[in-house]
């Protein structure tokens, strides 16, 4: 019996993992897939150090290991090339970002760019036309003003736009304005986080909170019946849309154009790869391919064939998320560990910009110390 050891950090995908394990073992009677759940990346790396005699064959992580920074994984490019049609079947935008630096350390999983989900009933009540793919940031602001409903005390029962206060959630608008947080090699923020394009995008977002008051400020009271009814339009990743807004009266549209005129978006994605310590790398790859390409993996799929088979390619909402994969860029999250570790401090500064009016340009310049 040949055993393949599969370590995963992703708790909510175990049903799909176990289904792939069962079907793979039926197809390969002499193979057993041993699935082990770990809490986080730190726990997995500690396992690698403490148990070198029982090296894992596959590791699945919630954050894709762009560029293989810890030298854990083999390059999957040759394996992808060996399977006829696989290169063309995988969404090219995903492969482009996963191959940053040249090698392919894993196959993506849990892929999600953000879009805007809107409630048609809110627009109908306000007598507004629905947003279209050629809308702009100014259009969003003007719609947001008309969609924000407040009582005599100024407490909103509905905000025009829903956007969380998070450095990564602001990032797509920065990208679409021609800015970015970190240099392409991940070495520095200087000249990027403090660039005119990045500062301009940030000012527009902060103004939407402070000046136009179309987005709920941190701690601001709201009189909505529930969180789903809080905003007429919502910045939404696929998991949030899947859980709460996949049915009528909701529709989805791309992010508004920024003055910089760049067609871009960020992406969250995890990944699973074959380790360099695997005693059976080819067999491990065979299971990885079975799990993420042949089986019904975590929504959304990473291949065109699977999206067609599951009816996602023609779905009014999910197809739009798949189309957005053509325009994704890597987030600063993937480029630099120090930047990612500073996320809490950065978000505290964003709160101050919104609530206290601290200077945007000066604050962004101060963030150059985080790389």
C-alpha positions in Angstrom: 0.0 0.0 0.0 1.4 3.4 -1.0 0.4 6.2 1.3 0.1 9.9 0.3 0.1 12.3 3.2 -2.2 15.3 2.7 -1.9 18.2 5.1 -4.6 20.9 5.0 -5.2 24.2 6.7 -8.6 24.8 5.2 -11.3 23.5 7.5 -14.4 24.3 5.5 -13.4 22.2 2.5 -13.1 18.8 4.2 -16.2 17.4 2.5 -14.7 18.0 -0.9 -11.3 16.7 0.2 -12.8 13.5 1.6 -14.9 12.9 -1.5 -11.8 13.2 -3.7 -9.9 10.9 -1.4 -12.7 8.2 -1.6 -13.0 8.4 -5.4 -9.3 8.4 -6.0 -8.7 5.4 -3.7 -11.5 3.5 -5.6 -9.7 4.3 -8.9 -6.3 3.4 -7.4 -6.8 0.4 -5.1 -3.1 0.3 -4.0 -3.1 3.9 -2.8 -4.3 5.5 0.5 -4.7 9.2 1.0 -4.1 10.2 4.6 -5.8 13.5 5.3 -4.6 15.6 8.3 -6.1 18.8 9.5 -3.9 21.6 10.9 -4.8 24.9 12.4 -2.6 27.2 10.5 0.6 27.6 8.4 2.7 27.9 11.5 1.5 24.6 12.8 2.2 22.9 9.5 5.8 24.3 9.3 6.4 23.2 12.8 5.3 19.7 11.8 7.8 19.7 9.0 10.6 20.4 11.4 9.6 18.0 14.2 8.6 15.0 12.0 11.2 14.8 9.2 10.8 11.1 8.8 7.1 11.4 7.8 7.2 14.2 5.3 3.9 15.3 3.8 3.3 14.8 0.1 0.8 17.6 -0.4 0.2 20.8 1.6 -3.0 22.9 1.2 -3.0 26.4 2.5 -5.4 29.3 2.7 -2.8 31.6 1.3 -1.2 30.8 -2.1 2.6 30.5 -1.8 3.4 32.8 -4.7 7.0 32.3 -5.8 7.5 29.4 -3.3 9.1 31.8 -0.7 9.8 29.0 1.8 11.1 26.5 -0.8 8.5 23.9 0.2 7.1 22.9 -3.2 8.1 21.5 -6.5 7.4 23.2 -9.8 4.1 21.9 -11.2 4.7 23.5 -14.7 6.1 20.2 -16.2 3.2 18.2 -14.8 0.6 20.6 -16.2 2.3 20.4 -19.6 2.2 16.6 -19.6 -1.6 16.5 -19.5 -3.0 17.3 -22.9 -5.4 20.3 -22.8 -4.9 21.1 -19.1 -3.0 24.3 -19.8 -5.9 25.6 -21.9 -8.6 24.3 -19.5 -7.3 26.2 -16.5 -8.3 29.8 -16.3 -5.4 31.8 -17.8 -5.7 34.7 -15.3 -5.3 32.3 -12.4 -2.3 30.7 -14.0 -0.7 34.1 -14.7 -0.8 35.2 -11.1 0.0 31.7 -9.7 3.1 31.6 -11.9 4.5 34.9 -10.6 8.3 34.5 -10.7 8.1 31.7 -13.2 7.4 28.5 -11.2 4.0 27.1 -10.3 4.2 26.0 -6.7 0.6 24.8 -6.5 -2.9 24.8 -8.0 -5.1 27.6 -6.8 -8.2 27.0 -4.6 -10.8 29.3 -3.1 -10.2 31.9 -5.7 -12.2 35.1 -5.4 -11.9 38.6 -6.9 -14.3 41.2 -5.5 -17.3 42.7 -7.4 -20.2 44.9 -6.5 -23.5 43.1 -5.7 -26.6 45.4 -5.7 -30.2 45.1 -4.6 -32.5 45.9 -7.5 -35.4 46.6 -5.2 -33.4 49.4 -3.6 -32.7 51.0 -7.0 -36.3 50.6 -8.1 -37.6 52.4 -4.9 -35.1 55.2 -5.6 -36.1 55.4 -9.3 -32.5 54.7 -10.3 -31.2 52.8 -13.3 -29.1 49.8 -12.4 -25.3 50.1 -12.6 -23.7 49.0 -15.8 -20.2 47.7 -16.7 -19.1 51.1 -17.9 -19.9 53.0 -14.7 -17.4 55.1 -12.9 -16.4 55.9 -9.3 -18.3 59.2 -9.6 -21.4 57.2 -10.7 -21.1 55.0 -7.6 -20.9 58.0 -5.3 -23.9 59.8 -6.9 -25.9 56.5 -6.8 -24.8 56.0 -3.2 -26.0 59.4 -2.2 -29.5 58.7 -3.5 -29.6 55.2 -2.0 -28.5 56.3 1.5 -31.6 56.7 3.7 -31.3 58.5 7.1 -33.9 59.5 9.7 -34.2 63.0 11.3 -31.5 62.1 13.8 -29.1 61.2 10.9 -29.2 57.4 11.6 -29.1 55.4 8.4 -31.5 52.6 7.7 -29.7 52.0 4.4 -26.3 53.0 3.1 -25.6 53.4 -0.6 -22.5 51.3 -0.6 -21.0 48.7 1.7 -17.2 48.4 2.1 -15.3 47.1 5.0 -12.4 49.1 6.4 -9.4 46.9 5.3 -6.2 47.8 3.4 -6.8 44.8 1.1 -10.4 45.8 0.4 -9.3 49.2 -0.8 -6.6 47.7 -3.0 -8.7 47.0 -6.1 -9.7 50.6 -6.4 -6.0 51.6 -6.1 -5.1 49.1 -8.8 -7.8 50.4 -11.1 -6.4 53.9 -10.6 -3.0 52.8 -11.8 -1.5 52.5 -8.3 -0.2 49.6 -6.2 1.1 49.0 -2.7 4.3 47.2 -3.3 6.9 46.9 -6.0 6.6 43.8 -8.3 9.6 42.1 -6.7 8.0 42.7 -3.2 11.1 44.5 -1.9 9.7 48.0 -1.1 6.6 50.2 -0.7 8.4 53.4 -1.4 7.3 54.9 -4.7 4.2 52.7 -4.7 2.1 53.1 -1.6 2.9 56.8 -1.6 2.5 57.3 -5.4 0.0 60.0 -6.7 -2.2 57.3 -8.1 -2.5 55.4 -4.9 -3.0 58.6 -2.8 -5.8 59.8 -5.2 -7.6 56.5 -5.0 -7.4 56.5 -1.2 -8.7 60.0 -0.9 -11.7 59.1 -3.0 -12.5 56.2 -0.7 -12.0 58.1 2.5 -14.2 60.9 1.1 -17.0 58.3 0.4 -16.9 57.7 4.2 -16.3 61.2 5.6 -17.7 63.7 3.0 -20.4 61.8 1.0 -21.3 59.5 4.0 -22.5 56.8 1.7 -20.5 54.1 3.5 -21.0 53.2 7.1 -18.2 54.5 9.3 -16.5 52.2 11.9 -18.9 52.1 14.9 -21.6 54.1 13.3 -25.1 53.0 14.3 -27.5 51.7 11.7 -31.2 51.0 11.8 -31.3 48.3 9.2 -33.2 45.1 10.0 -30.2 42.9 9.3 -26.7 43.1 7.8 -27.9 42.0 4.4 -30.2 45.0 4.2 -27.7 47.5 5.4 -26.4 48.5 1.9 -28.0 48.9 -1.5 -24.6 48.1 -3.1 -21.9 45.9 -1.5 -18.3 45.2 -2.3 -18.5 41.5 -2.2 -16.1 38.5 -2.6 -17.6 35.3 -4.0 -17.9 33.6 -0.6 -20.1 36.4 0.8 -22.2 36.5 -2.4 -22.6 32.7 -2.3 -23.8 32.7 1.3 -26.1 35.7 1.2 -26.8 37.3 -2.2 -27.0 34.7 -4.9 -30.8 34.9 -5.4 -33.2 37.6 -6.4 -33.3 40.6 -6.0 -29.5 40.7 -6.2 -27.4 41.2 -9.3 -23.7 41.7 -9.8 -21.6 44.2 -11.7 -17.9 44.9 -12.1 -16.1 47.5 -10.0 -16.4 51.1 -11.2 -13.8 52.6 -13.3 -11.3 54.9 -11.6 -9.7 58.0 -13.2 -6.5 56.0 -13.9 -8.5 53.9 -16.3 -6.8 50.5 -15.5 -8.7 47.3 -16.0 -7.5 45.5 -12.9 -8.7 43.7 -9.7 -7.1 42.0 -6.8 -7.7 38.3 -5.9 -7.7 36.1 -2.8 -6.7 32.5 -3.4 -5.3 29.6 -1.5 -3.3 26.8 -3.0 -2.3 23.2 -2.8 1.1 21.9 -3.9 3.4 18.8 -3.9 6.2 19.2 -1.5 9.9 18.7 -2.3 10.1 16.1 0.5 7.4 13.9 -1.1 8.5 10.3 -1.7 5.9 10.0 -4.5 5.7 13.3 -6.3 4.1 12.0 -9.4 1.4 10.1 -7.5 0.8 13.1 -5.3 0.3 15.3 -8.4 -2.1 12.7 -9.8 -4.3 13.0 -6.7 -3.9 16.9 -6.6 -5.1 17.0 -10.2 -8.0 14.6 -9.4 -9.0 16.7 -6.4 -8.9 20.2 -7.9 -9.6 19.6 -11.6 -11.5 16.4 -12.0 -13.7 16.6 -8.9 -16.1 19.3 -7.9 -13.7 21.3 -5.8 -14.5 24.4 -3.6 -16.5 27.1 -5.4 -15.5 28.5 -7.8 -13.7 25.9 -10.0 -10.4 26.6 -11.5 -11.1 25.0 -14.9 -13.4 25.9 -17.8 -14.6 22.3 -18.1 -15.7 22.1 -14.5 -17.4 25.5 -14.7 -19.3 24.3 -17.8 -20.2 21.0 -16.2 -21.6 22.6 -13.0 -23.5 25.3 -14.9 -21.4 28.1 -13.5 -20.2 29.4 -16.8 -23.7 30.6 -17.7 -25.0 31.5 -14.3 -26.0 35.2 -14.1 -23.8 35.9 -11.0 -21.0 33.2 -11.0 -20.1 33.7 -14.6 -19.3 37.3 -13.9 -16.9 36.3 -11.2 -15.2 33.9 -13.6 -14.9 36.6 -16.2 -13.2 38.9 -13.7 -10.3 36.3 -13.4 -9.0 37.7 -16.7 -8.1 41.0 -14.9 -6.7 39.9 -11.6 -3.4 41.1 -10.2 -1.5 39.9 -7.1 -2.3 41.7 -3.9 0.4 43.1 -1.7 -0.7 40.3 0.7 1.2 37.9 -1.5 4.3 40.0 -2.1 5.8 40.8 1.3 5.4 39.1 4.7 6.3 42.2 6.6 3.6 44.2 4.8 1.0 41.5 5.6 2.1 41.3 9.2 1.5 45.1 9.5 -2.1 44.8 8.4 -3.6 45.6 11.8 -1.5 48.7 12.3 -2.3 49.9 8.8 -6.0 49.3 9.3 -5.9 51.3 12.6 -4.5 54.2 10.5 -7.3 53.9 8.0 -9.8 54.2 10.9 -8.1 57.5 11.9 -8.3 58.8 8.4 -12.1 58.1 8.4 -13.0 59.1 11.9 -10.4 61.8 12.7 -9.6 63.2 9.3 -5.8 62.5 9.5 -4.0 63.4 6.3 -4.2 60.8 3.6 -0.9 61.5 1.8 1.1 61.8 5.0 -0.3 58.6 6.4 0.4 56.7 3.2 4.0 58.0 3.2 4.4 56.7 6.7 3.5 53.2 5.5 6.7 52.9 3.5 8.3 51.6 6.7 6.3 48.4 6.5 8.5 46.7 3.9 
